[in-house]
Amino acid sequence: MAILTEEVGEVSRAVRANEIGRDHPGEKAATSAEKRANLKEELADTLDLVLVLSSLYDIDAQDLLEASEKKLTARFKNEK
């Protein structure tokens, strides 16, 4: 589980860089393309780990998506 936590942290840093231009003040500013590529890479790493966990516990990835959609649809049904 520690590696999933690490990857989620990396997604957080990539989002922050996209939002404010860098992760921390001493960091060299990246181009928009570099920031987007990094975010894509970190999201993919996180997704890979979620899929590995779902496989480990014999949970179909499609079932995960359907459960999430059902939950979010119910939660936000009155906000249209």
DSSP file (Angstrom, degrees, kcal/mol; ACC not computed):
  #  RESIDUE AA STRUCTURE BP1 BP2  ACC     N-H-->O    O-->H-N    N-H-->O    O-->H-N    TCO  KAPPA ALPHA  PHI   PSI    X-CA   Y-CA   Z-CA
    1    1 A M     >        0   0    0      0, 0.0     4,-2.1     0, 0.0     3,-0.3   0.000 360.0 360.0 360.0 -26.3    0.0    0.0    0.0
    2    2 A A  H  >  +     0   0    0      1,-0.2     4,-2.3     2,-0.2     5,-0.1   0.879 360.0  54.1 -60.8 -36.9    2.9    2.4    0.6
    3    3 A I  H  > S+     0   0    0      2,-0.2     4,-2.3     1,-0.2    -1,-0.2   0.867 106.5  51.6 -68.0 -33.9    3.6    2.5   -3.1
    4    4 A L  H  > S+     0   0    0     -3,-0.3     4,-2.5     2,-0.2    -1,-0.2   0.920 109.9  49.6 -65.8 -42.5    0.0    3.5   -3.9
    5    5 A T  H  X S+     0   0    0     -4,-2.1     4,-2.0     1,-0.2    -2,-0.2   0.904 110.7  50.7 -60.9 -41.5    0.3    6.3   -1.3
    6    6 A E  H  X S+     0   0    0     -4,-2.3     4,-1.9     2,-0.2    -2,-0.2   0.923 110.7  48.4 -61.6 -45.0    3.6    7.4   -2.9
    7    7 A E  H  X S+     0   0    0     -4,-2.3     4,-2.1     1,-0.2    -2,-0.2   0.890 109.0  52.2 -65.6 -39.5    2.0    7.5   -6.4
    8    8 A V  H  X S+     0   0    0     -4,-2.5     4,-2.3     1,-0.2    -1,-0.2   0.892 108.4  52.7 -63.4 -38.0   -1.0    9.5   -5.2
    9    9 A G  H  X S+     0   0    0     -4,-2.0     4,-2.2     1,-0.2    -1,-0.2   0.887 107.7  51.0 -61.7 -39.2    1.4   12.0   -3.7
   10   10 A E  H  X S+     0   0    0     -4,-1.9     4,-2.2     2,-0.2    -2,-0.2   0.860 108.4  51.6 -67.9 -35.4    3.2   12.2   -7.1
   11   11 A V  H  X S+     0   0    0     -4,-2.1     4,-2.7    31,-0.2     5,-0.2   0.924 108.8  52.1 -63.3 -43.6   -0.2   12.9   -8.7
   12   12 A S  H  X S+     0   0    0     -4,-2.3     4,-2.4     1,-0.2    -2,-0.2   0.910 110.0  47.5 -59.4 -43.8   -0.8   15.6   -6.2
   13   13 A R  H  X S+     0   0    0     -4,-2.2     4,-2.4     2,-0.2    -1,-0.2   0.896 111.8  50.6 -64.6 -39.9    2.5   17.2   -7.0
   14   14 A A  H  X S+     0   0    0     -4,-2.2     4,-1.9     2,-0.2    -2,-0.2   0.892 110.8  48.6 -67.0 -38.9    1.8   17.0  -10.7
   15   15 A V  H  X S+     0   0    0     -4,-2.7     4,-2.3     2,-0.2    -2,-0.2   0.932 110.8  51.2 -64.7 -44.9   -1.6   18.6  -10.3
   16   16 A R  H  X S+     0   0    0     -4,-2.4     4,-2.9     1,-0.2     6,-0.5   0.916 108.6  51.3 -58.3 -44.1    0.0   21.4   -8.2
   17   17 A A  H  X S+     0   0    0     -4,-2.4     4,-1.7     1,-0.2    -1,-0.2   0.892 111.3  48.0 -61.4 -39.1    2.6   22.0  -10.9
   18   18 A N  H  < S+     0   0    0     -4,-1.9    -1,-0.2     2,-0.2    -2,-0.2   0.857 115.2  45.7 -68.7 -34.6   -0.2   22.3  -13.5
   19   19 A E  H  < S+     0   0    0     -4,-2.3    -2,-0.2    -5,-0.1    -1,-0.2   0.904 131.5  15.6 -77.3 -42.8   -2.2   24.7  -11.3
   20   20 A I  H  < S-     0   0    0     -4,-2.9    -3,-0.2     2,-0.2    -2,-0.2   0.439 105.7-105.9-116.3  -0.8    0.6   27.1  -10.1
   21   21 A G  S  < S+     0   0    0     -4,-1.7     9,-0.8    -5,-0.4     2,-0.3   0.228  92.4  31.1  99.6 -14.9    3.4   26.3  -12.6
   22   22 A R  S    S-     0   0    0     -6,-0.5    -2,-0.2     7,-0.1     7,-0.1  -0.974  71.3-122.7-163.2 165.0    5.7   24.4  -10.2
   23   23 A D  S    S+     0   0    0     -2,-0.3    -1,-0.1     1,-0.3     6,-0.0   0.877  94.7   4.7 -83.6 -39.8    5.6   22.1   -7.2
   24   24 A H  S >  S-     0   0    0      4,-0.1     3,-2.0     1,-0.0    -1,-0.3  -0.964  80.5-102.2-144.1 160.2    7.7   24.3   -4.9
   25   25 A P  T 3  S+     0   0    0      0, 0.0    -1,-0.0     0, 0.0    -2,-0.0   0.785 116.2  51.8 -56.3 -34.1    9.4   27.7   -5.1
   26   26 A G  T 3  S+     0   0    0      2,-0.1     2,-0.2    -4,-0.0    -4,-0.0   0.513  87.7 106.7 -82.1  -3.1   12.9   26.5   -5.8
   27   27 A E  S <  S-     0   0    0     -3,-2.0     2,-0.2     1,-0.1     3,-0.0  -0.526  77.1-112.0 -81.9 140.7   11.9   24.3   -8.7
   28   28 A K        -     0   0    0     -2,-0.2     2,-0.1     1,-0.1    -1,-0.1  -0.494  39.9-108.3 -66.2 134.1   12.6   25.2  -12.3
   29   29 A A        -     0   0    0     -2,-0.2     2,-0.2    -7,-0.1    -7,-0.1  -0.436  34.3-147.7 -66.5 135.9    9.4   26.0  -14.2
   30   30 A A        -     0   0    0     -9,-0.8     2,-0.1    -2,-0.1    -1,-0.0  -0.636  20.5-101.3 -99.6 161.1    8.4   23.4  -16.7
   31   31 A T     >  -     0   0    0     -2,-0.2     4,-2.6     1,-0.1     5,-0.2  -0.338  34.6-107.9 -73.3 163.4    6.6   23.9  -20.0
   32   32 A S  H  > S+     0   0    0      1,-0.2     4,-2.5     2,-0.2     5,-0.2   0.897 122.2  51.7 -58.5 -40.8    2.9   23.2  -20.3
   33   33 A A  H  > S+     0   0    0      2,-0.2     4,-2.4     1,-0.2    -1,-0.2   0.899 110.0  48.6 -64.4 -41.0    3.7   20.1  -22.4
   34   34 A E  H  > S+     0   0    0      2,-0.2     4,-2.3     1,-0.2    -2,-0.2   0.909 112.5  48.1 -65.5 -42.4    6.1   18.8  -19.8
   35   35 A K  H  X S+     0   0    0     -4,-2.6     4,-2.3     2,-0.2    -2,-0.2   0.907 113.2  47.5 -65.2 -41.3    3.7   19.4  -16.9
   36   36 A R  H  X S+     0   0    0     -4,-2.5     4,-2.5    -5,-0.2    -2,-0.2   0.912 111.6  50.3 -66.6 -41.7    0.9   17.7  -18.8
   37   37 A A  H  X S+     0   0    0     -4,-2.4     4,-2.3     2,-0.2    -2,-0.2   0.899 111.2  49.4 -62.7 -40.6    3.1   14.7  -19.7
   38   38 A N  H  X S+     0   0    0     -4,-2.3     4,-2.6     2,-0.2    -2,-0.2   0.916 110.9  49.2 -65.8 -43.1    4.2   14.4  -16.1
   39   39 A L  H  X S+     0   0    0     -4,-2.3     4,-2.7     1,-0.2     5,-0.2   0.922 111.3  50.1 -61.0 -43.9    0.6   14.4  -14.9
   40   40 A K  H  X S+     0   0    0     -4,-2.5     4,-2.2     1,-0.2    -2,-0.2   0.915 111.3  49.0 -60.1 -44.1   -0.4   11.8  -17.5
   41   41 A E  H  X S+     0   0    0     -4,-2.3     4,-2.3     2,-0.2    -2,-0.2   0.922 113.1  46.2 -62.6 -45.3    2.5    9.6  -16.4
   42   42 A E  H  X S+     0   0    0     -4,-2.6     4,-2.2     2,-0.2   -31,-0.2   0.884 111.9  50.4 -69.0 -38.3    1.6    9.9  -12.7
   43   43 A L  H  X S+     0   0    0     -4,-2.7     4,-2.7    -5,-0.2    -1,-0.2   0.909 111.0  50.1 -62.9 -40.8   -2.1    9.2  -13.3
   44   44 A A  H  X S+     0   0    0     -4,-2.2     4,-2.7    -5,-0.2    -2,-0.2   0.904 109.1  51.2 -64.2 -41.4   -1.1    6.1  -15.3
   45   45 A D  H  X S+     0   0    0     -4,-2.3     4,-1.8     2,-0.2    -1,-0.2   0.916 112.5  46.4 -61.1 -42.7    1.2    4.9  -12.6
   46   46 A T  H  X S+     0   0    0     -4,-2.2     4,-2.1     2,-0.2    -2,-0.2   0.919 112.0  50.1 -66.3 -44.0   -1.6    5.3  -10.0
   47   47 A L  H  X S+     0   0    0     -4,-2.7     4,-2.6     1,-0.2     5,-0.2   0.909 107.1  55.6 -60.8 -42.1   -4.2    3.6  -12.3
   48   48 A D  H  X S+     0   0    0     -4,-2.7     4,-2.3     1,-0.2    -1,-0.2   0.923 108.7  47.5 -55.8 -45.3   -1.8    0.7  -12.8
   49   49 A L  H  X S+     0   0    0     -4,-1.8     4,-2.5     2,-0.2    -1,-0.2   0.882 110.0  51.6 -67.3 -37.9   -1.6    0.1   -9.1
   50   50 A V  H  X S+     0   0    0     -4,-2.1     4,-2.6     2,-0.2    -1,-0.2   0.914 111.3  48.7 -63.0 -41.8   -5.3    0.3   -8.6
   51   51 A L  H  X S+     0   0    0     -4,-2.6     4,-2.2     2,-0.2    -2,-0.2   0.883 110.0  51.2 -66.5 -37.7   -5.7   -2.3  -11.4
   52   52 A V  H  X S+     0   0    0     -4,-2.3     4,-2.6    -5,-0.2    -2,-0.2   0.931 111.8  47.5 -63.2 -44.8   -3.1   -4.5   -9.8
   53   53 A L  H  X S+     0   0    0     -4,-2.5     4,-1.8     1,-0.2    -2,-0.2   0.913 110.8  50.8 -63.0 -42.6   -4.9   -4.3   -6.4
   54   54 A S  H  <>S+     0   0    0     -4,-2.6     5,-3.6     1,-0.2    -1,-0.2   0.901 112.5  47.1 -63.5 -38.3   -8.3   -5.0   -8.0
   55   55 A S  H ><5S+     0   0    0     -4,-2.2     3,-1.6     3,-0.2    -1,-0.2   0.905 107.5  56.5 -66.9 -41.5   -6.8   -8.1   -9.8
   56   56 A L  H 3<5S+     0   0    0     -4,-2.6    -1,-0.2     1,-0.3    -2,-0.2   0.860 114.2  39.2 -58.0 -36.8   -5.2   -9.2   -6.5
   57   57 A Y  T 3<5S-     0   0    0     -4,-1.8    -1,-0.3    -5,-0.1    -2,-0.2   0.185 116.3-113.9-100.8  15.7   -8.6   -9.2   -4.8
   58   58 A D  T < 5 +     0   0    0     -3,-1.6     2,-0.5     1,-0.2    -3,-0.2   0.887  65.4 146.8  54.7  46.5  -10.4  -10.6   -7.9
   59   59 A I      < -     0   0    0     -5,-3.6    -1,-0.2    -8,-0.1     2,-0.1  -0.966  49.4-124.0-113.9 121.8  -12.4   -7.5   -8.5
   60   60 A D     >  -     0   0    0     -2,-0.5     4,-1.6     1,-0.1     3,-0.3  -0.412  10.3-136.3 -67.4 133.9  -13.2   -6.7  -12.1
   61   61 A A  H  > S+     0   0    0      1,-0.2     4,-2.0     2,-0.2     5,-0.2   0.862 105.8  55.7 -59.7 -37.5  -12.0   -3.3  -13.2
   62   62 A Q  H  > S+     0   0    0      1,-0.2     4,-2.4     2,-0.2    -1,-0.2   0.878 104.0  54.6 -63.1 -37.1  -15.3   -2.7  -15.1
   63   63 A D  H  > S+     0   0    0     -3,-0.3     4,-2.5     2,-0.2    -1,-0.2   0.871 105.4  53.7 -63.3 -36.6  -17.1   -3.4  -11.8
   64   64 A L  H  X S+     0   0    0     -4,-1.6     4,-2.3     2,-0.2    -2,-0.2   0.939 110.1  46.3 -61.6 -47.2  -15.1   -0.7  -10.1
   65   65 A L  H  X S+     0   0    0     -4,-2.0     4,-2.5     1,-0.2    -2,-0.2   0.909 113.3  48.6 -63.4 -42.6  -16.0    1.9  -12.8
   66   66 A E  H  X S+     0   0    0     -4,-2.4     4,-2.4     2,-0.2    -1,-0.2   0.900 111.3  49.7 -65.7 -40.8  -19.7    0.9  -12.6
   67   67 A A  H  X S+     0   0    0     -4,-2.5     4,-2.3     2,-0.2    -1,-0.2   0.906 112.5  47.9 -64.2 -41.4  -19.8    1.1   -8.8
   68   68 A S  H  X S+     0   0    0     -4,-2.3     4,-2.7     2,-0.2     5,-0.2   0.924 111.8  49.1 -65.2 -44.7  -18.1    4.5   -8.9
   69   69 A E  H  X S+     0   0    0     -4,-2.5     4,-2.6     1,-0.2     5,-0.2   0.917 111.8  49.3 -61.3 -43.3  -20.5    5.8  -11.5
   70   70 A K  H  X S+     0   0    0     -4,-2.4     4,-2.1     2,-0.2    -1,-0.2   0.923 112.7  47.4 -62.2 -44.7  -23.5    4.5   -9.6
   71   71 A K  H  X S+     0   0    0     -4,-2.3     4,-2.2     1,-0.2    -2,-0.2   0.925 115.3  44.4 -63.4 -46.0  -22.3    6.1   -6.4
   72   72 A L  H  X S+     0   0    0     -4,-2.7     4,-2.2     2,-0.2    -2,-0.2   0.866 110.9  54.1 -69.7 -36.1  -21.5    9.5   -8.0
   73   73 A T  H  < S+     0   0    0     -4,-2.6     4,-0.4    -5,-0.2    -1,-0.2   0.925 112.2  44.5 -62.1 -44.0  -24.8    9.5   -9.9
   74   74 A A  H >< S+     0   0    0     -4,-2.1     3,-0.7    -5,-0.2     4,-0.2   0.903 113.3  51.2 -66.1 -41.2  -26.7    9.0   -6.7
   75   75 A R  H 3< S+     0   0    0     -4,-2.2     3,-0.3     1,-0.2    -2,-0.2   0.874 122.0  29.6 -64.8 -38.3  -24.7   11.6   -4.8
   76   76 A F  T >< S+     0   0    0     -4,-2.2     3,-1.8     1,-0.2    -1,-0.2   0.146  81.0 115.8-111.7  19.4  -25.1   14.3   -7.4
   77   77 A K  T <  S+     0   0    0     -3,-0.7     3,-0.5    -4,-0.4    -1,-0.2   0.777  80.1  48.5 -62.2 -27.3  -28.5   13.5   -8.9
   78   78 A N  T 3  S+     0   0    0     -3,-0.3    -1,-0.3    -4,-0.2    -2,-0.1   0.366  94.8  76.5 -94.3   5.4  -30.1   16.7   -7.6
   79   79 A E    <         0   0    0     -3,-1.8    -1,-0.2     1,-0.2    -2,-0.1   0.172 360.0 360.0-103.1  18.1  -27.3   19.0   -8.9
   80   80 A K              0   0    0     -3,-0.5    -1,-0.2    -4,-0.1    -2,-0.1   0.462 360.0 360.0 -84.3 360.0  -28.2   19.1  -12.6
